Amino acid sequence: MAGRPGPPQSEAPSPPAPLARGGGLVAPLRPYGAVLALPGVRSLVLVTVLARIPAAATAVVLTLHVVLSLGGGFGAAGLLAAALTAGGALGQPLMGRATDRRGLRVTLAVTGCGSGAFWLLAPALPYPLLLPAAFAGGMLALPLFSVSRQSLAALVPDERRRTAYSLDSMGVEVSYALGPAVGVLVATQVSTRAALVAIGASMLVSGLLLFLLDPPIRSEAELQAAESPAPVARRAWLSRRLVLVFVASAGATVVLSGTDVSIVATLRRAGELSWTGLVLAAWCCWSLLGGFVHGSVRRSLPAMALMGLLCVLTIPVGLAGHWWTLALALVPAGALCAPTLAATGEVVSRLVPSGVRGEAMGVHGSSLTAGIALGAPLAGAVVDHSTPAMGFVAAGGAGALLALAGLAAIRVSSLRLARYAVQPERSDS
């Protein structure tokens, strides 16, 4: 309070000024407060976080249902999860395209009813019918990722999108920290069929809430600008840089899903499998902290740099041999999880016209899903034939190789375009 006269003795002293002026712990929270104060943002974030909790439990509940209730093995459970994942990867761009052309409420009505019907009917289906039904259920899954990212781009001005997408990524971490635990609790303490019905009911409620909320998919300025009344051709917006972002997104989730499997394998080998939940929770906490910092600073690293660091810093995690050293070793890579996903989503929102943002976000979501589908079996196969430590090496190395392959492909494409551009000039000379 230097430079200010003290209060009169008869008056109560005023509260310290630093917190009111943006010092201390308040300053990092200020960007998030500004984003949440924007009309429509707070309700959108709350609804999508709650809706993602049952969505995060789907894989583990399906696995438990096959193993515990249907008498199948883990191979059959993995095939069912793969069918659900493949359906989701195919359906997300289609639902995004439908949103761009028909509006969000049409998409929410179709996916809310479709996904709710699958999960409510799943307990009554035998495995041979459950397999194709899971693929259809994945295709008709609520597009929570696309809706949240597309609507945030419409609700939040460009200069605050890093904070908004960081907030969304932190919400994903919270949902995935709670969802599987709740799903396992219901499936083991009540029944797997009850857990499936609970997911179905939650999907219907989530779809209804989003339908009533009806968040905008384009800002007022974008609507007034009327970029183009006709649909924008895919080749007009699918640039080489955007393809690289999609490849980087897939690489990031290859690392994340591979790390997940490698953590379990490491703790199993050390005889500390009971600590798995705590280590995974710590990993989520590091990601939350990283996402918070990413969204509160004025400048951050580019998406490709964040993704590269995530890959490199994952490789040495396998040197840890016990649960507490593993939790600490995950700090550097874990702190980059949410920032990487937030940064890739932010880049996609900036690179595409608003009229195709839904489809672009759907492709982004599909790339994340594809990475998850690739990373877990890759790390699992390496662990089976080597050591858990090599699972981390495989996950980080595969992500880095995927990014390098994307960069190389774009470099070759650019050289070819340059060569074709030069050839006509040589023929004319």
BAFI-172825 format. One record per residue (C-alpha): residue number from 1; x, z, y. Coordinates in nm, 4 decimals. Layout:
# residues N
i|u|w|v
NUM|X|Z|Y
...
//
This chain:
# residues 429
i|u|w|v
1|0.0000|0.0000|0.0000
2|0.2986|-0.0571|0.2226
3|0.2211|-0.1819|0.5715
4|-0.1251|-0.0209|0.5804
5|-0.2096|0.3123|0.7514
6|-0.3290|0.5792|0.5163
7|-0.6930|0.6824|0.5199
8|-0.8073|0.9706|0.7350
9|-0.7873|1.3061|0.5685
10|-1.1639|1.3446|0.5756
11|-1.2242|1.0226|0.3808
12|-1.1739|0.9631|0.0121
13|-0.8746|0.7446|-0.0606
14|-0.9561|0.3821|-0.1318
15|-0.8824|0.2371|-0.4770
16|-0.5415|0.0800|-0.5274
17|-0.5238|-0.2676|-0.3810
18|-0.3118|-0.4512|-0.6425
19|-0.5916|-0.4830|-0.8979
20|-0.8387|-0.5981|-0.6358
21|-0.5857|-0.8434|-0.4953
22|-0.4927|-1.0022|-0.8271
23|-0.1988|-0.7868|-0.9350
24|-0.1402|-0.6052|-1.2610
25|-0.3585|-0.7025|-1.5537
26|-0.6284|-0.8696|-1.3456
27|-0.4273|-1.1768|-1.2436
28|-0.4092|-1.3337|-1.5947
29|-0.7843|-1.2788|-1.6364
30|-0.8724|-1.4485|-1.3103
31|-0.8665|-1.8099|-1.4447
32|-1.0957|-1.7124|-1.7315
33|-1.3335|-1.5329|-1.4977
34|-1.3505|-1.8427|-1.2790
35|-1.4326|-2.0640|-1.5789
36|-1.6933|-1.8260|-1.7210
37|-1.8570|-1.8033|-1.3768
38|-1.9325|-2.1765|-1.3810
39|-2.2983|-2.2571|-1.4573
40|-2.3649|-2.3025|-1.8276
41|-2.0173|-2.2141|-1.9551
42|-2.0779|-1.8540|-2.0582
43|-2.3877|-1.9337|-2.2654
44|-2.2166|-2.2340|-2.4266
45|-1.9110|-2.0297|-2.5281
46|-2.1234|-1.7446|-2.6652
47|-2.3505|-1.9688|-2.8728
48|-2.0669|-2.1775|-3.0174
49|-1.8587|-1.8717|-3.1091
50|-2.1552|-1.7187|-3.2941
51|-2.2426|-2.0500|-3.4592
52|-1.8876|-2.0968|-3.5868
53|-1.8881|-1.7641|-3.7747
54|-2.1101|-1.8890|-4.0624
55|-1.9417|-2.2294|-4.0442
56|-1.6050|-2.0612|-4.1025
57|-1.7400|-1.8940|-4.4172
58|-1.8579|-2.2131|-4.5888
59|-1.5451|-2.2921|-4.7930
60|-1.4916|-1.9430|-4.9321
61|-1.8622|-1.8924|-5.0106
62|-1.8819|-2.2254|-5.1959
63|-1.5695|-2.1325|-5.3941
64|-1.7136|-1.7958|-5.4922
65|-2.0480|-1.9550|-5.5821
66|-1.8837|-2.2013|-5.8216
67|-1.6577|-1.9408|-5.9811
68|-1.8904|-1.6401|-5.9932
69|-2.2403|-1.7860|-6.0203
70|-2.1974|-2.1286|-6.1803
71|-1.9188|-2.0297|-6.4188
72|-1.6842|-2.3028|-6.3032
73|-1.3132|-2.2947|-6.2378
74|-1.1114|-2.3102|-5.9192
75|-1.0486|-2.6794|-5.9766
76|-1.4223|-2.7482|-5.9655
77|-1.4514|-2.5267|-5.6586
78|-1.1706|-2.7178|-5.4881
79|-1.3387|-3.0495|-5.5652
80|-1.6612|-2.9206|-5.4111
81|-1.4781|-2.8057|-5.0978
82|-1.3069|-3.1452|-5.0822
83|-1.6463|-3.3211|-5.0959
84|-1.7733|-3.1064|-4.8098
85|-1.4560|-3.1716|-4.6086
86|-1.4636|-3.5470|-4.6715
87|-1.8254|-3.5639|-4.5613
88|-1.7406|-3.3738|-4.2445
89|-1.4451|-3.5988|-4.1648
90|-1.6655|-3.9068|-4.1984
91|-1.9652|-3.7587|-4.0218
92|-1.8051|-3.6195|-3.7065
93|-1.7282|-3.9547|-3.5382
94|-2.0703|-4.0872|-3.6409
95|-2.2469|-3.7860|-3.4918
96|-2.0337|-3.8131|-3.1790
97|-2.1258|-4.1793|-3.1425
98|-2.4935|-4.0914|-3.1870
99|-2.4597|-3.8262|-2.9161
100|-2.3070|-4.0773|-2.6745
101|-2.5857|-4.3275|-2.7330
102|-2.8955|-4.1198|-2.8125
103|-2.8279|-3.7873|-2.6455
104|-2.7251|-3.4449|-2.7703
105|-3.0706|-3.3214|-2.8673
106|-3.1262|-3.6054|-3.1147
107|-2.7956|-3.5259|-3.2838
108|-2.8693|-3.1535|-3.2921
109|-3.2154|-3.2101|-3.4405
110|-3.0752|-3.4289|-3.7203
111|-2.7707|-3.2160|-3.8008
112|-2.9462|-2.8807|-3.7605
113|-3.2195|-2.9753|-4.0067
114|-2.9819|-3.1622|-4.2386
115|-2.7163|-2.8933|-4.2672
116|-2.9766|-2.6169|-4.2874
117|-3.1558|-2.7978|-4.5704
118|-2.8337|-2.8410|-4.7695
119|-2.7336|-2.4767|-4.7517
120|-3.0850|-2.3523|-4.8273
121|-3.1157|-2.5839|-5.1294
122|-2.7603|-2.5282|-5.2551
123|-2.8387|-2.2086|-5.4547
124|-3.0896|-2.4009|-5.6703
125|-2.8649|-2.7004|-5.7447
126|-2.6508|-2.7366|-6.0581
127|-2.2903|-2.8374|-6.0063
128|-2.3355|-3.2129|-6.0787
129|-2.5977|-3.2343|-5.8028
130|-2.4200|-2.9911|-5.5750
131|-2.1178|-3.2204|-5.5510
132|-2.2895|-3.5214|-5.3825
133|-2.5124|-3.2854|-5.1865
134|-2.2018|-3.1191|-5.0402
135|-2.0732|-3.4564|-4.9234
136|-2.4080|-3.5258|-4.7521
137|-2.4142|-3.1729|-4.6110
138|-2.0672|-3.2254|-4.4646
139|-2.1764|-3.5502|-4.3017
140|-2.4751|-3.3746|-4.1435
141|-2.2880|-3.0594|-4.0417
142|-2.3558|-2.9272|-3.6933
143|-2.0932|-3.0875|-3.4657
144|-1.9932|-2.7551|-3.3124
145|-1.6379|-2.8596|-3.2314
146|-1.7409|-3.1856|-3.0630
147|-2.0322|-3.0311|-2.8752
148|-1.8263|-2.7476|-2.7309
149|-1.5346|-2.9700|-2.6226
150|-1.7584|-3.2480|-2.4887
151|-1.9780|-3.0075|-2.2944
152|-1.6845|-2.8134|-2.1535
153|-1.5450|-3.1401|-2.0193
154|-1.8770|-3.1952|-1.8414
155|-1.9172|-2.8396|-1.7116
156|-1.5606|-2.7605|-1.6063
157|-1.3656|-2.9434|-1.3345
158|-1.0508|-3.1213|-1.4414
159|-0.8102|-2.8645|-1.2966
160|-0.9638|-2.5825|-1.5060
161|-0.9908|-2.7601|-1.8402
162|-0.6742|-2.6049|-1.9833
163|-0.8292|-2.2621|-1.9381
164|-1.1647|-2.3775|-2.0749
165|-1.0154|-2.5339|-2.3871
166|-0.7908|-2.2323|-2.4410
167|-1.0999|-2.0143|-2.4247
168|-1.2673|-2.2385|-2.6806
169|-0.9648|-2.2252|-2.9120
170|-0.9585|-1.8468|-2.8887
171|-1.3267|-1.8473|-2.9799
172|-1.2425|-2.0506|-3.2893
173|-0.9823|-1.7905|-3.3885
174|-1.2352|-1.5097|-3.3509
175|-1.4924|-1.6968|-3.5593
176|-1.2433|-1.7744|-3.8361
177|-1.1234|-1.4163|-3.8389
178|-1.4794|-1.2871|-3.8909
179|-1.6549|-1.5634|-4.0863
180|-1.4680|-1.5594|-4.4207
181|-1.4636|-1.1785|-4.4296
182|-1.8414|-1.1601|-4.3750
183|-1.8995|-1.4385|-4.6281
184|-1.6935|-1.2646|-4.8966
185|-1.8705|-0.9339|-4.8248
186|-2.2194|-1.0817|-4.8701
187|-2.1198|-1.2944|-5.1707
188|-1.9563|-1.0057|-5.3590
189|-2.1825|-0.7182|-5.2578
190|-2.5173|-0.9018|-5.2721
191|-2.4842|-1.2458|-5.4345
192|-2.3376|-1.5860|-5.3673
193|-2.6881|-1.7325|-5.3490
194|-2.7780|-1.4854|-5.0757
195|-2.4631|-1.5871|-4.8875
196|-2.5578|-1.9573|-4.9141
197|-2.9099|-1.8860|-4.7878
198|-2.7673|-1.6797|-4.5012
199|-2.5435|-1.9713|-4.4008
200|-2.8412|-2.2090|-4.4143
201|-3.0557|-1.9827|-4.1993
202|-2.7685|-1.9390|-3.9538
203|-2.7259|-2.3170|-3.9284
204|-3.0940|-2.3607|-3.8464
205|-3.0811|-2.0862|-3.5822
206|-2.7576|-2.2231|-3.4331
207|-2.8998|-2.5733|-3.4128
208|-3.2151|-2.4410|-3.2478
209|-3.0195|-2.2377|-2.9925
210|-2.8034|-2.5352|-2.8997
211|-3.1121|-2.7582|-2.8849
212|-3.2781|-2.5169|-2.6406
213|-2.9558|-2.4704|-2.4447
214|-2.9039|-2.8494|-2.4272
215|-2.5604|-2.8375|-2.2612
216|-2.4687|-3.1494|-2.0607
217|-2.2378|-3.4073|-2.2154
218|-2.1509|-3.5704|-1.8807
219|-2.0929|-3.4152|-1.5402
220|-2.3075|-3.4988|-1.2382
221|-2.0238|-3.7065|-1.0932
222|-1.9909|-3.9032|-1.4173
223|-2.3641|-3.9692|-1.4282
224|-2.3663|-4.0860|-1.0689
225|-2.0607|-4.3038|-1.1202
226|-2.2378|-4.4851|-1.4046
227|-1.9120|-4.6094|-1.5510
228|-2.0821|-4.8805|-1.7585
229|-2.4424|-4.9254|-1.8684
230|-2.3236|-5.1047|-2.1849
231|-2.1450|-4.9259|-2.4702
232|-1.7682|-4.9190|-2.4296
233|-1.5894|-5.1074|-2.7079
234|-1.3659|-4.8897|-2.9236
235|-1.0604|-5.1073|-2.8625
236|-1.1057|-5.0470|-2.4885
237|-1.0531|-4.6713|-2.5122
238|-0.8584|-4.6177|-2.8378
239|-0.5166|-4.6385|-2.6750
240|-0.1819|-4.5891|-2.8487
241|-0.1371|-4.2568|-2.6715
242|-0.4755|-4.1393|-2.7965
243|-0.3887|-4.2392|-3.1524
244|-0.0704|-4.0357|-3.1211
245|-0.2741|-3.7341|-3.0102
246|-0.4985|-3.7731|-3.3140
247|-0.1950|-3.7929|-3.5418
248|-0.0447|-3.4859|-3.3753
249|-0.3726|-3.2986|-3.4219
250|-0.3708|-3.3789|-3.7934
251|-0.0084|-3.2687|-3.8128
252|-0.0899|-2.9369|-3.6494
253|-0.3630|-2.8530|-3.9005
254|-0.1392|-2.9647|-4.1888
255|0.0929|-2.6879|-4.0714
256|-0.1879|-2.4335|-4.0321
257|-0.3537|-2.4911|-4.3695
258|-0.0164|-2.5068|-4.5433
259|0.0849|-2.1807|-4.3794
260|-0.2369|-2.0189|-4.5008
261|-0.1591|-2.1042|-4.8637
262|0.2074|-2.0069|-4.8276
263|0.1169|-1.6639|-4.6874
264|-0.0954|-1.5878|-4.9935
265|0.1761|-1.7134|-5.2280
266|0.4447|-1.5062|-5.0546
267|0.2432|-1.1855|-5.0741
268|0.1459|-1.2509|-5.4353
269|0.5105|-1.2918|-5.5337
270|0.6004|-0.9695|-5.3511
271|0.3181|-0.7806|-5.5262
272|0.1505|-0.7166|-5.1900
273|-0.1589|-0.9365|-5.2222
274|-0.3796|-0.6542|-5.0937
275|-0.2137|-0.6940|-4.7520
276|-0.3255|-1.0569|-4.7181
277|-0.6189|-0.9791|-4.4905
278|-0.4021|-0.7783|-4.2529
279|-0.1329|-1.0475|-4.2329
280|-0.3910|-1.3197|-4.1687
281|-0.5531|-1.1020|-3.9037
282|-0.2135|-1.0525|-3.7367
283|-0.1598|-1.4296|-3.7456
284|-0.4952|-1.4772|-3.5687
285|-0.3961|-1.2176|-3.3096
286|-0.0717|-1.4004|-3.2296
287|-0.2725|-1.7210|-3.1883
288|-0.5189|-1.5463|-2.9594
289|-0.2363|-1.4116|-2.7435
290|-0.0749|-1.7541|-2.7265
291|-0.4028|-1.9172|-2.6335
292|-0.4633|-1.6567|-2.3642
293|-0.1241|-1.7212|-2.2052
294|-0.1671|-2.0993|-2.2323
295|-0.4964|-2.0842|-2.0467
296|-0.3821|-1.8464|-1.7749
297|-0.0618|-2.0196|-1.6614
298|-0.0576|-2.3004|-1.4069
299|0.1670|-2.5245|-1.6127
300|0.2187|-2.5473|-1.9849
301|0.4151|-2.7609|-2.2280
302|0.2729|-3.1024|-2.3268
303|0.0662|-3.1246|-2.6427
304|0.3379|-3.3050|-2.8397
305|0.5985|-3.0458|-2.7414
306|0.3693|-2.7619|-2.8503
307|0.3009|-2.9362|-3.1787
308|0.6734|-2.9968|-3.2406
309|0.7559|-2.6320|-3.1743
310|0.4745|-2.5235|-3.4055
311|0.6259|-2.7315|-3.6858
312|0.9847|-2.6177|-3.6289
313|0.9011|-2.2483|-3.5927
314|0.6902|-2.2498|-3.9096
315|0.9797|-2.3555|-4.1338
316|1.1798|-2.0255|-4.1214
317|0.8739|-1.8017|-4.1753
318|0.9378|-1.8134|-4.5507
319|1.2537|-1.6050|-4.5056
320|1.0275|-1.2988|-4.4766
321|0.9722|-1.1258|-4.8083
322|0.7279|-0.8431|-4.7373
323|0.3951|-0.8142|-4.5596
324|0.5253|-0.6491|-4.2435
325|0.8222|-0.8851|-4.2027
326|0.5881|-1.1794|-4.2692
327|0.3491|-1.0609|-3.9988
328|0.6376|-1.0382|-3.7514
329|0.7892|-1.3722|-3.8583
330|0.4575|-1.5407|-3.7823
331|0.4670|-1.4372|-3.4142
332|0.6449|-1.7463|-3.2688
333|0.4537|-2.0097|-3.4682
334|0.1288|-1.8147|-3.4511
335|0.1449|-1.7979|-3.0732
336|0.1481|-2.1792|-3.0661
337|-0.1603|-2.2386|-3.2852
338|-0.4380|-2.2062|-3.0272
339|-0.2341|-2.3662|-2.7441
340|-0.1629|-2.6743|-2.9583
341|-0.5269|-2.7253|-3.0517
342|-0.6385|-2.6612|-2.6947
343|-0.3823|-2.9027|-2.5517
344|-0.4772|-3.1879|-2.7857
345|-0.8456|-3.1461|-2.7008
346|-0.7651|-3.1408|-2.3298
347|-0.5673|-3.4654|-2.3580
348|-0.8521|-3.6379|-2.5438
349|-1.1000|-3.5345|-2.2739
350|-0.8762|-3.6843|-2.0055
351|-0.7947|-4.0123|-2.1814
352|-1.1430|-4.1392|-2.2705
353|-1.4399|-4.2452|-2.0540
354|-1.7294|-4.0003|-2.0499
355|-1.9557|-4.2537|-2.2216
356|-1.7536|-4.2346|-2.5454
357|-1.6321|-3.8764|-2.5224
358|-1.8544|-3.7654|-2.8085
359|-1.7132|-4.0235|-3.0493
360|-1.3575|-3.9496|-2.9355
361|-1.4072|-3.5774|-2.9878
362|-1.5573|-3.6576|-3.3272
363|-1.2446|-3.8538|-3.4231
364|-1.0366|-3.5623|-3.2955
365|-1.2358|-3.3278|-3.5146
366|-1.1915|-3.5611|-3.8119
367|-0.8160|-3.5657|-3.7585
368|-0.8106|-3.1854|-3.7609
369|-1.0223|-3.1827|-4.0773
370|-0.7968|-3.4391|-4.2453
371|-0.4917|-3.2269|-4.1680
372|-0.6554|-2.9214|-4.3224
373|-0.7451|-3.1212|-4.6331
374|-0.3851|-3.2448|-4.6709
375|-0.1889|-2.9328|-4.5806
376|-0.3295|-2.6855|-4.8320
377|-0.2770|-2.8940|-5.1498
378|0.0653|-3.0075|-5.0269
379|0.1886|-2.6530|-4.9743
380|0.0228|-2.5409|-5.2976
381|0.1969|-2.8122|-5.4996
382|0.5349|-2.7269|-5.3469
383|0.4868|-2.3554|-5.4127
384|0.3901|-2.4250|-5.7773
385|0.7102|-2.6225|-5.8356
386|0.9433|-2.4183|-5.6161
387|0.9097|-2.0950|-5.4171
388|0.6621|-1.9643|-5.1559
389|0.9328|-2.0022|-4.8907
390|0.9391|-2.3761|-4.9553
391|0.5663|-2.3879|-4.8827
392|0.6397|-2.3062|-4.5189
393|0.9179|-2.5655|-4.5156
394|0.6843|-2.8281|-4.6603
395|0.4072|-2.7479|-4.4127
396|0.6313|-2.7535|-4.1058
397|0.8279|-3.0555|-4.2266
398|0.5151|-3.2563|-4.3115
399|0.3672|-3.1888|-3.9697
400|0.6887|-3.2948|-3.7980
401|0.7174|-3.6093|-4.0123
402|0.3595|-3.7020|-3.9329
403|0.4268|-3.6726|-3.5598
404|0.7482|-3.8728|-3.5896
405|0.5682|-4.1410|-3.7899
406|0.3061|-4.1659|-3.5185
407|0.5721|-4.1967|-3.2506
408|0.7579|-4.4603|-3.4507
409|0.4427|-4.6636|-3.5109
410|0.3581|-4.6630|-3.1417
411|0.7165|-4.7553|-3.0538
412|0.7095|-5.0523|-3.2937
413|0.3724|-5.1612|-3.1592
414|0.5030|-5.1468|-2.8017
415|0.8108|-5.3541|-2.8934
416|0.5935|-5.6162|-3.0603
417|0.3668|-5.6401|-2.7573
418|0.6705|-5.6741|-2.5323
419|0.8134|-5.9466|-2.7559
420|0.4892|-6.1438|-2.7508
421|0.4730|-6.1078|-2.3734
422|0.8260|-6.2484|-2.3347
423|0.7892|-6.5439|-2.5718
424|0.5470|-6.7512|-2.3557
425|0.7834|-6.7152|-2.0584
426|1.0713|-6.8511|-2.2708
427|0.8645|-7.1465|-2.3891
428|0.7686|-7.2397|-2.0346
429|1.1250|-7.2289|-1.9054
//
